[in-house]
Amino acid sequence: MTVDIVAPGWHLAGSPVAQPHGADEELVWRFMQELTTNDAEKLGTWFSDDAMYQNMPLPPAHGREAVTGMLAGLFTVMRIEKVETFHICSRDGLVLTEREDLLTAIPTGKSVALPILGVVSVRDGLITGWRDYFDLRAFEEAVEMSLRG
């Protein structure tokens, strides 16, 4: 079962708040598009050596190597098909994204468009922190697969 991302009624296509402004937002915008490569090694190059990554409420990964490993593990069970950013804003190295990711569970072949709030910290052109907030239960129920082990 494949689904599409349908823009919510409150989203205004072409709105300036959906377009990146400034270096930090541009970096995060490009990174979000790179997620669809599903290539953990390539994505790992976007992170600082001391980076942290966490899909809330799952445990975090600390350090570029651990982040890359966590992404590699995720990509064995799911694919990121598309990322649609509805809002992006930043201040002092902190970038927020309101988006939907189209995810497909590899074991079941089922897909879900998952609303996500992303919080990304940027320093010197690298990602130092990345936290995604989403409804884990909604994901697990939609794709009939657990990420909690």
Legacy VTK file of the C-alpha trace (Angstrom):
# vtk DataFile Version 3.0
C-alpha trace
ASCII
DATASET POLYDATA
POINTS 149 float
0.000 0.000 0.000
1.554 3.274 -1.111
0.238 6.670 -0.055
1.057 10.211 -1.137
1.794 13.336 0.827
-1.228 15.620 0.725
-0.518 19.171 1.815
-2.627 20.121 4.832
-5.340 22.740 4.317
-3.403 25.308 6.319
-0.354 25.060 4.042
-0.092 27.752 1.378
1.838 26.422 -1.602
4.701 28.732 -2.497
4.516 30.501 0.861
7.777 32.218 1.868
7.693 30.369 5.213
8.059 27.098 3.302
11.241 28.298 1.563
14.687 28.366 3.185
16.334 31.713 4.009
19.954 32.001 5.089
22.793 29.501 5.224
21.508 27.389 8.131
18.049 26.910 6.618
19.566 26.175 3.189
21.795 23.501 4.740
18.888 21.834 6.558
16.632 22.116 3.484
19.244 20.358 1.338
19.829 17.727 4.026
16.106 16.953 4.226
16.065 16.366 0.473
19.157 14.110 0.776
17.240 11.865 3.191
15.545 10.276 0.188
18.894 8.777 -0.873
18.531 6.390 2.082
22.336 6.308 2.121
23.563 6.423 5.723
27.223 6.938 4.790
26.397 9.896 2.552
24.085 11.405 5.179
26.728 10.939 7.864
28.947 13.506 6.136
26.436 16.233 7.063
27.146 15.768 10.807
29.837 17.083 13.131
32.000 14.588 15.023
30.065 15.335 18.245
26.573 15.286 16.699
23.458 13.871 18.328
20.448 12.368 16.505
17.192 11.214 18.050
13.813 10.108 16.783
11.677 11.013 19.765
10.888 8.994 21.896
13.517 6.441 20.830
17.044 6.515 22.352
19.560 9.026 20.906
22.769 8.373 19.013
25.837 10.434 19.998
28.750 11.069 17.628
28.912 10.968 13.832
29.728 7.254 13.756
26.752 6.381 15.983
24.436 8.650 13.986
25.533 6.993 10.757
25.025 3.574 12.340
21.540 4.470 13.552
20.569 5.717 10.088
21.984 2.552 8.505
19.880 0.473 10.888
16.737 2.453 10.098
17.323 2.039 6.365
17.298 -1.755 6.749
13.640 -1.563 7.833
12.295 1.555 6.093
12.798 3.860 3.139
12.276 7.603 3.016
10.458 8.138 -0.275
9.785 11.885 -0.091
10.160 14.826 2.281
7.702 17.725 2.006
8.611 20.759 4.115
5.680 23.041 4.933
7.491 25.503 7.212
11.135 26.234 7.952
12.533 28.887 10.273
15.707 29.531 12.225
17.501 31.611 14.784
21.070 31.477 16.076
21.970 28.076 14.605
18.667 26.367 15.436
16.449 25.387 12.497
12.861 24.140 12.849
11.052 22.255 10.107
7.397 21.301 9.965
7.102 18.594 7.356
5.724 15.259 6.277
7.957 12.374 5.338
6.628 9.623 3.108
8.011 6.438 4.665
7.746 2.838 3.497
8.308 -0.115 5.812
10.461 -2.621 3.957
9.097 -5.731 5.771
5.434 -4.907 5.059
5.646 -2.696 1.967
3.190 -0.307 3.607
3.668 3.441 3.481
2.633 6.387 5.592
2.890 10.162 5.242
4.112 11.028 8.723
3.833 14.593 10.122
7.126 15.562 11.783
8.530 18.536 13.645
12.295 18.590 13.204
14.726 20.518 15.391
18.193 20.814 13.885
21.234 22.529 15.409
23.850 23.800 12.968
27.407 25.004 13.589
30.114 25.788 11.042
28.137 24.263 8.170
27.515 20.917 9.909
24.603 19.416 11.805
25.402 19.126 15.523
21.978 17.973 16.677
18.844 16.574 15.063
15.645 15.647 16.857
12.476 14.576 15.054
9.184 14.617 16.951
6.356 12.460 15.581
3.624 10.077 16.653
5.481 6.763 16.906
2.281 4.786 17.441
0.684 6.274 14.299
3.741 5.207 12.287
3.817 1.708 13.742
0.103 1.145 13.221
0.114 2.486 9.654
2.976 0.262 8.488
2.222 -2.662 10.839
5.763 -2.695 12.179
7.363 -1.731 15.478
10.464 0.454 15.778
10.658 -0.164 19.520
12.172 -3.586 19.173
LINES 1 150
149 0 1 2 3 4 5 6 7 8 9 10 11 12 13 14 15 16 17 18 19 20 21 22 23 24 25 26 27 28 29 30 31 32 33 34 35 36 37 38 39 40 41 42 43 44 45 46 47 48 49 50 51 52 53 54 55 56 57 58 59 60 61 62 63 64 65 66 67 68 69 70 71 72 73 74 75 76 77 78 79 80 81 82 83 84 85 86 87 88 89 90 91 92 93 94 95 96 97 98 99 100 101 102 103 104 105 106 107 108 109 110 111 112 113 114 115 116 117 118 119 120 121 122 123 124 125 126 127 128 129 130 131 132 133 134 135 136 137 138 139 140 141 142 143 144 145 146 147 148
